[in-house]
Amino acid sequence: MSVRYNYDGLWKMLIDKKMKRKDLADKTHITSATMAKMSKERPVSMEIIGRICEAIDCDIGDVVTIVKTEK
């Protein structure tokens, strides 16, 4: 079994808030490499998730969900 990290909730919130991914990166000081990891459903640190939650006023579950897949 493998695990993916789904950030669809975050991407939808950005659309609702009329923010671009670059806007989020600038506001939270997230590198382009970290943004690329999230786009590829890779894990990022809890510190990054915390900064995102603080910046857009949401909870962790609004940003990322864990998806278990069969290999």
HELIX and SHEET records of a PDB file:
HELIX    1   1 ASP A    8  ASP A   16  1                                   9    
HELIX    2   2 ARG A   21  THR A   28  1                                   8    
HELIX    3   3 SER A   32  SER A   39  1                                   8    
HELIX    4   4 MET A   46  ILE A   56  1                                  11    
HELIX    5   5 ILE A   60  VAL A   63  1                                   4    
SHEET    1   A 2 SER A   2  ASN A   6  0                                        
SHEET    2   A 2 THR A  65  THR A  69 -1                                        
END                                                                             
